Amino acid sequence: MPSEGGPEHDTMWKLYRTDIEELIRGFQVFACHISGRTCESTGKPGRHLCCGGWYATLCPEESEKDGYREISEAGGEKTAWFPRTSTAS
């Protein structure tokens, strides 16, 4: 079935659609980048952390509440942020 606008219309639509798809891909890349730097709970600046195999991006305050630790570049956990332990006897 031929299009209503002719071949010029088809060419313009293909160019427009390609531009939109590239724009959407750019938004996706940006969102992925920002999500690794924004606290999931508060929206404040955060870091990608780990707790017992669960990963999250949290600000320091939220990570202390939930016991998350910083992830080292080698893939293990650093000892920078430990879960709080009770000191009461």
C-alpha positions in Angstrom: 0.0 0.0 0.0 1.6 3.3 -1.1 1.8 6.1 1.5 -0.5 9.1 1.2 2.3 11.6 1.0 4.4 10.0 -1.7 8.1 9.1 -1.7 9.2 12.5 -0.3 6.9 12.0 2.7 8.4 8.5 3.3 12.0 9.8 3.2 11.2 12.7 5.6 9.4 10.3 8.0 12.3 7.9 8.1 14.8 10.7 8.8 12.5 12.1 11.5 12.0 8.7 13.1 15.8 8.1 13.2 16.4 11.4 14.9 13.7 10.6 17.5 15.2 7.2 18.2 18.7 8.7 18.6 17.3 11.3 21.0 15.5 8.5 23.1 18.8 6.5 23.2 20.5 9.6 24.5 18.0 10.0 27.3 18.4 6.4 28.2 22.1 6.7 28.5 21.8 9.8 30.6 19.2 8.2 32.9 21.5 5.2 33.5 24.4 7.5 34.3 22.4 9.7 36.7 20.8 6.7 38.4 24.2 5.5 39.6 24.7 8.9 41.4 21.3 9.6 42.9 20.0 8.2 46.1 17.0 5.9 45.5 15.3 7.0 48.8 16.0 10.8 49.0 17.1 12.0 45.5 20.3 13.4 47.1 23.7 12.7 45.6 24.6 9.0 46.4 26.9 6.1 45.6 26.4 2.6 44.3 26.6 0.3 47.4 26.1 -3.3 48.4 24.6 -5.1 51.4 24.4 -8.9 51.5 24.3 -9.2 47.7 21.7 -6.5 47.2 22.9 -3.4 45.4 21.5 0.1 45.7 22.4 3.8 45.1 22.1 5.6 48.4 23.3 8.8 50.1 25.5 8.3 53.2 22.6 8.8 55.6 20.4 6.1 54.0 23.3 3.7 53.6 24.0 3.9 57.4 20.4 3.2 58.2 20.3 0.1 55.9 23.8 -1.2 56.5 25.1 -0.8 52.9 28.8 -0.8 52.1 30.8 0.8 49.3 31.8 -1.5 46.5 35.4 -1.6 45.5 36.5 -1.5 41.9 37.6 -5.1 42.1 34.0 -6.2 42.8 34.3 -6.8 46.5 33.1 -4.8 49.4 35.3 -2.1 51.0 35.4 -1.6 54.7 34.5 2.1 54.4 30.8 1.9 55.4 29.9 -1.0 57.8 26.5 -1.7 59.1 25.8 -0.2 62.5 26.0 -2.7 65.3 24.4 -2.4 68.7 26.7 -1.6 71.5 24.1 -2.3 74.2 24.8 -5.4 76.3 
